Amino acid sequence: MAHKAIREADGKRMLARLFKNYSNGKYDIHEKYVTVKPGTDMMKLPIHHKWLTTEKLVVKPDQLIKRRGKNKLILVGANYDQAKEWIKEKSKGPIKIYGKFDANGKPADKGTVGQLTHFIIEPMIPHKDSDEFYLAITSTKDGDTIMFHHEGGVKVGDVDTKAVRLEVPIGSFPTQIEIEKKLLGKVAANRKKRLSGFIEALFKFYADLNFTYLEINPIVVTKSAVIPLDLAAKLDSTAEFESGAKWHKIEFPAPFGRTLTKEEAYIEDLDSKTGASLKLTILNPEGRIWTMVAGGGASVIYADTITDLGCMNELANYGEYSGDPSEEFTYLYAKTILDLMTKKKNPKGKFLLIGGGIANFTDIANTFKGIIKALKEHQKELQENKVKIYVRRGGPNYQEGLFQMRKLGESLGVPIEVYGPETHMTKIVSMALKGGM
């Protein structure tokens, strides 16, 4: 499971578009959300969103930033001209954002410097502090946990200590009665039914769309409505084949303050041009352990295994190629990783793990052709960097793919060990690291 954070605006649009399907039409979440990003013409936005000039507005950065209120990054009760000016001011240069604050509201960490590029504009919802609650759902190894606190908003404090919890086993769904009994003991009687019904539907929404985390703080409950004011969410990106159509064109942005490297941006561009999936994150460009893993789930397992063996600091990259990419796209992906891997030598040598599970439909021989082409082109560099290669793969046409990889080992002048589905998926990790680190 790969937990990938999404923008607040995308999460809210999913709620607005789909929530009725999970609540039998009982809850209507408005669709008044506008994203401002580089290239947005703010002069033209009111043409398509007339409410921008008729309602009081709330404006916030939408870049996976926590504690926006304490960082003074929320504009409340503005008109559209004020919103435009505020966005212009906040995005004109680098800004430092703090993740921790002490009891007096002063920054308690060094902060992160970055550029604000994405903002969300929405209508201001008049309400009282007593209308605010805290609600979150998070995935665990045994199922999911619903967390609730009867006081929400910026002053909620340590929710891990304060919140009440309802544990939901895998494959089950909580009922309104369970929710009221376990979570809503301190909620006014005239709001319990409305809120418990919303939470029941929200869990169905969460489970069906493969969320792994969904926090609404505050969620506002009035006598007539339930309104999500602030939202943070993560999706299981490996479930895109199942839920991607409902997600629509979802974006998994980099955390605030992290700029994509040239190579990461290149792979992101490649990914946008294919129906397959190509992902790359550079963790440590001088690391000795490089991976070329097929499948999002497999990439997580390989990274976890490397960490369990005490080699996390040497893990150079994280990513995946999946969805049956063409030979050409696989070649370009492999070439990028090999370029990075061979930039700087390490006297101890390096390891390349070409791994994955047993594919359902990816043609192993075809993708291996692209990888083999890249390996041949980097023969000299691989030798100079003392690279050892370990391969494990299974799936359609895997025998031919493994045969070609073994054949390459006879001429490349680089040690290559090749294994098929008879070998456990992560066995090549321990083979490589226990003998050479």
C-alpha positions in Angstrom: 0.0 0.0 0.0 1.5 3.4 -1.1 0.1 6.3 0.9 0.1 9.4 -1.3 -1.2 12.7 -0.1 -3.6 14.7 -2.3 -4.6 18.4 -2.4 -7.4 19.6 -0.3 -9.3 20.9 -3.3 -9.2 17.4 -5.0 -10.4 15.7 -1.8 -13.3 18.2 -1.5 -14.3 17.9 -5.1 -14.4 14.1 -4.7 -16.8 14.6 -1.7 -18.9 17.0 -3.6 -19.2 14.8 -6.7 -19.6 11.4 -5.1 -20.8 11.7 -1.5 -24.5 11.5 -2.4 -23.9 8.0 -3.7 -22.8 6.8 -0.3 -25.4 8.6 1.8 -28.5 7.9 -0.3 -28.7 11.6 -1.2 -29.1 12.7 2.4 -26.1 15.0 2.4 -25.3 17.7 -0.1 -21.8 19.0 -0.2 -21.3 22.1 -2.3 -18.9 22.3 -5.2 -17.7 25.8 -4.7 -14.0 25.2 -4.7 -11.5 27.0 -7.0 -7.8 26.2 -7.4 -5.4 28.9 -8.2 -2.0 27.7 -9.6 0.7 29.0 -11.9 -0.9 30.1 -15.2 -4.4 30.7 -13.7 -6.0 33.9 -15.0 -7.7 35.2 -11.9 -9.4 37.9 -13.9 -11.4 35.3 -15.8 -12.3 33.0 -12.8 -15.5 34.9 -11.9 -16.8 34.3 -15.4 -17.2 30.6 -14.5 -17.5 30.9 -10.7 -19.9 33.8 -10.1 -20.0 33.2 -6.4 -16.4 34.5 -6.2 -17.7 38.1 -6.4 -20.9 37.7 -4.4 -19.8 35.8 -1.3 -17.2 36.3 1.5 -14.2 34.0 0.9 -11.7 31.8 2.6 -8.2 31.5 0.9 -5.5 29.0 1.9 -2.4 27.4 0.3 -3.1 23.9 -1.0 0.3 22.2 -0.8 0.1 19.6 1.9 0.9 22.1 4.6 -0.1 21.5 8.2 -0.9 24.2 10.7 -1.8 26.8 8.2 -3.6 28.8 10.8 -0.7 29.0 13.1 1.5 29.9 10.2 -0.9 32.8 9.4 -1.7 31.3 6.0 -5.5 31.5 6.1 -7.4 34.5 4.8 -11.0 34.6 6.1 -13.9 36.9 5.2 -12.2 38.4 2.1 -13.8 39.8 -1.0 -12.4 38.6 -4.4 -10.1 41.6 -4.8 -8.6 41.0 -1.4 -8.2 37.3 -2.2 -6.3 38.2 -5.4 -4.0 40.6 -3.6 -3.3 38.1 -0.8 -2.4 35.3 -3.2 -0.1 37.7 -5.1 1.7 38.7 -1.9 2.1 35.1 -0.6 3.4 33.7 -3.8 5.9 36.4 -4.8 8.9 34.7 -3.2 10.1 31.9 -0.9 8.4 31.5 2.5 9.3 29.7 5.7 6.6 27.4 7.2 6.9 25.8 10.6 5.6 22.4 11.6 5.7 22.7 15.3 4.7 25.4 17.8 5.1 25.7 21.6 2.4 26.4 24.1 2.8 30.1 23.5 2.3 29.7 19.7 6.0 30.3 18.9 7.7 28.1 16.3 9.4 25.1 17.8 11.4 23.8 14.8 13.7 25.1 12.1 10.9 25.4 9.5 10.8 24.5 5.8 11.5 27.0 3.1 9.6 26.8 -0.2 7.4 28.6 -2.7 3.6 28.8 -2.5 2.2 28.0 -5.9 -1.3 26.4 -5.3 -4.2 28.0 -3.4 -7.8 27.0 -2.7 -10.6 29.6 -2.6 -14.0 28.7 -1.2 -17.0 30.4 0.4 -16.7 31.4 4.1 -19.2 29.4 6.2 -20.5 31.4 9.2 -20.6 29.3 12.3 -19.9 29.2 16.0 -16.9 27.5 17.7 -19.3 25.1 19.3 -20.2 23.8 15.8 -16.7 22.6 15.2 -15.7 18.9 15.6 -12.7 16.8 14.8 -13.0 13.7 12.6 -10.4 11.4 11.0 -10.2 7.9 9.5 -6.9 6.1 9.2 -5.9 2.7 7.9 -4.1 0.2 10.2 -2.8 -3.3 9.7 -5.9 -4.7 11.2 -8.5 -2.5 9.5 -9.3 1.2 10.0 -9.7 3.5 13.0 -12.3 6.3 13.2 -11.1 9.1 15.5 -13.5 11.8 16.9 -13.3 14.7 19.3 -16.2 17.0 20.3 -14.0 20.1 19.9 -12.3 20.8 16.6 -10.5 23.6 14.8 -7.0 25.1 15.3 -7.2 24.7 19.1 -7.9 21.0 19.0 -4.5 20.2 20.5 -3.2 16.7 20.9 -5.9 14.6 19.2 -4.1 11.4 19.7 -4.6 11.9 23.4 -8.0 13.5 23.4 -9.9 11.6 20.6 -12.3 8.7 21.2 -11.9 5.8 18.7 -13.9 3.2 16.9 -11.9 0.3 15.5 -13.4 -1.1 12.3 -12.1 -4.6 11.3 -11.2 -5.3 7.7 -14.2 -5.9 5.5 -16.8 -4.5 8.0 -18.6 -1.2 8.1 -19.8 0.7 11.2 -23.5 1.5 11.7 -25.0 4.7 12.9 -25.9 3.1 16.3 -22.2 2.0 16.8 -20.9 5.4 15.8 -23.3 7.2 18.2 -22.5 4.9 21.1 -18.7 4.8 20.6 -17.9 8.3 19.4 -20.6 10.9 20.0 -21.2 10.7 23.7 -20.4 14.4 24.2 -22.4 15.7 21.1 -25.7 17.4 21.6 -28.7 15.1 21.1 -30.2 17.3 18.3 -27.0 16.7 16.2 -26.1 13.1 16.9 -28.3 11.5 14.2 -27.1 14.0 11.5 -23.5 13.5 12.4 -23.5 9.8 12.9 -25.2 9.4 9.5 -22.5 11.5 7.9 -19.7 9.4 9.5 -21.4 6.2 8.4 -21.5 7.4 4.8 -18.0 8.9 5.0 -16.5 5.5 6.0 -18.2 3.9 2.9 -16.8 6.7 0.7 -13.3 6.3 2.3 -13.3 2.5 1.9 -14.7 2.3 -1.7 -12.3 5.0 -3.0 -9.2 3.4 -1.3 -8.3 6.3 1.0 -5.7 5.4 3.6 -6.2 8.6 5.6 -8.9 11.2 5.7 -9.0 14.0 8.3 -11.6 16.8 8.5 -10.8 19.4 11.1 -13.0 21.1 11.6 -16.1 19.5 10.4 -18.9 21.9 11.1 -22.3 20.5 12.2 -25.2 22.9 12.4 -28.9 22.2 12.9 -29.4 21.8 9.2 -26.0 20.7 7.6 -22.7 19.0 7.9 -19.8 20.9 6.3 -16.2 19.8 5.9 -14.1 23.0 6.4 -10.5 21.8 6.3 -9.5 18.4 4.8 -6.3 16.4 4.5 -6.3 13.1 2.8 -4.1 10.3 1.4 -4.9 7.6 -1.2 -3.5 4.2 -1.8 -1.9 5.0 -5.1 -1.6 1.3 -6.0 -5.4 1.1 -6.2 -5.5 3.4 -9.2 -6.6 0.5 -11.4 -9.6 0.0 -9.2 -10.6 3.5 -8.2 -8.9 5.8 -10.7 -12.0 6.4 -12.7 -13.8 7.8 -9.6 -10.7 9.8 -8.6 -10.7 11.5 -12.0 -7.3 13.1 -12.8 -5.9 13.2 -9.3 -2.5 14.7 -8.6 0.0 13.5 -6.0 2.0 16.6 -5.3 5.4 16.8 -3.7 5.5 18.0 -0.1 6.0 21.7 0.4 9.6 22.7 0.1 10.6 19.8 -2.0 11.5 20.6 -5.6 11.6 17.9 -8.2 15.1 17.1 -9.5 15.6 17.2 -13.3 15.4 13.4 -13.5 12.3 13.2 -11.3 10.6 15.9 -13.5 11.6 13.9 -16.6 10.0 10.7 -15.3 6.9 12.6 -14.3 6.7 13.9 -17.8 7.1 10.4 -19.2 4.4 9.1 -16.9 2.0 11.7 -18.2 2.5 10.4 -21.8 1.7 6.7 -21.1 -1.2 4.7 -19.8 1.4 2.8 -17.7 2.9 4.1 -14.5 6.4 5.4 -14.1 7.5 6.9 -10.8 10.8 8.0 -9.4 11.9 9.7 -6.2 15.6 10.3 -5.4 16.3 9.6 -1.7 20.1 9.7 -1.6 21.9 10.2 -4.9 25.1 8.9 -3.3 23.4 5.7 -2.0 24.8 2.3 -2.8 21.4 0.5 -3.2 19.4 1.3 -6.4 16.1 -0.3 -7.3 14.2 -0.8 -10.5 10.9 -2.3 -9.2 7.8 -3.3 -11.1 4.6 -2.4 -9.2 3.7 0.1 -6.6 3.0 -2.5 -3.9 6.3 -4.2 -4.7 8.2 -1.0 -4.4 6.9 -0.5 -0.9 7.9 -4.0 0.1 11.4 -3.7 -1.3 11.9 -0.4 0.5 10.6 -1.9 3.8 12.9 -4.9 3.4 16.0 -2.8 2.8 15.1 -0.7 5.9 14.5 -3.9 8.0 18.0 -5.0 7.0 19.4 -1.8 8.5 20.4 -0.2 5.1 17.9 2.6 4.8 20.6 5.3 4.6 22.0 3.6 1.6 18.7 3.4 -0.3 19.2 5.7 -3.3 15.8 5.8 -4.9 12.1 4.9 -4.6 9.7 4.3 -7.5 8.1 1.9 -9.8 7.3 0.9 -13.4 4.0 -0.9 -13.9 0.9 -1.2 -16.1 2.8 -2.9 -18.9 4.9 0.0 -20.2 6.3 -0.3 -23.7 9.9 -1.3 -24.4 10.8 2.3 -25.2 9.3 3.8 -22.0 11.0 1.1 -19.9 14.3 1.8 -21.6 14.0 5.5 -20.9 13.0 4.8 -17.3 16.0 2.4 -16.8 18.4 4.8 -18.6 17.5 7.6 -16.2 18.2 5.4 -13.1 21.5 4.1 -14.5 22.6 7.7 -15.4 22.0 8.7 -11.8 23.5 5.5 -10.3 26.8 5.8 -12.2 27.4 9.6 -11.7 29.6 9.2 -8.7 31.7 6.1 -7.8 31.8 4.4 -4.4 34.9 2.3 -3.7 32.7 -0.3 -2.0 30.6 -0.7 -5.1 26.8 -0.5 -5.7 23.8 -2.8 -6.0 21.0 -2.7 -8.6 17.9 -4.6 -7.6 15.6 -5.3 -10.6 12.6 -6.9 -8.8 8.9 -7.3 -8.7 6.1 -9.7 -7.9 4.4 -12.1 -10.3 2.8 -9.8 -12.9 -0.8 -10.3 -14.1 -0.5 -8.8 -17.6 2.9 -7.0 -17.9 5.0 -8.7 -20.6 8.2 -9.4 -18.7 10.3 -10.2 -21.8 9.2 -6.9 -23.5 10.0 -4.7 -20.5 13.3 -6.5 -19.9 14.2 -5.7 -23.5 14.2 -2.0 -22.6 16.1 -2.6 -19.4 18.7 -4.7 -21.2 19.2 -2.0 -23.8 19.9 0.5 -21.1 22.3 -1.9 -19.3 24.3 -2.5 -22.5 24.6 1.3 -23.1 26.0 1.7 -19.6 28.3 -1.3 -19.6 31.5 0.7 -19.0 30.0 2.8 -16.3 28.5 -0.2 -14.5 31.9 -1.9 -14.5 33.7 1.3 -13.3 31.2 1.6 -10.4 31.6 -2.0 -9.4 27.9 -2.7 -9.7 26.3 -6.0 -8.8 22.9 -6.8 -10.3 20.2 -9.0 -8.8 17.0 -9.8 -10.7 13.8 -11.5 -9.6 10.6 -11.5 -11.7 7.6 -13.6 -12.7 4.6 -13.2 -14.9 3.7 -13.5 -18.6 6.6 -14.5 -20.8 9.0 -14.3 -17.8 11.1 -17.4 -18.9 12.2 -15.5 -22.1 12.9 -12.4 -20.1 15.0 -14.2 -17.5 16.8 -16.1 -20.3 17.7 -12.8 -22.0 18.9 -11.3 -18.7 21.1 -14.4 -18.0 22.5 -14.2 -21.5 23.3 -10.5 -20.9 25.3 -11.6 -17.8 27.7 -13.6 -20.0 28.8 -10.6 -22.0 28.2 -7.5 -19.8 31.2 -8.0 -17.5 29.1 -7.2 -14.6 27.9 -9.8 -12.0 24.2 -10.6 -12.6 22.2 -13.1 -10.6 18.8 -14.0 -12.0 15.8 -15.6 -10.3 12.2 -16.4 -11.2 9.0 -16.9 -9.2 10.5 -20.0 -7.4 12.4 -17.5 -5.3 10.7 -15.2 -2.8 10.2 -11.7 -4.1 12.5 -10.0 -1.6 15.1 -12.8 -1.3 17.4 -10.9 -3.7 17.6 -8.0 -1.2 19.1 -10.2 1.6 21.3 -12.0 -1.0 22.8 -8.6 -2.1 23.0 -6.8 1.2 24.1 -9.5 3.7 27.0 -10.4 1.5 28.3 -7.0 0.4 27.4 -4.2 2.7 
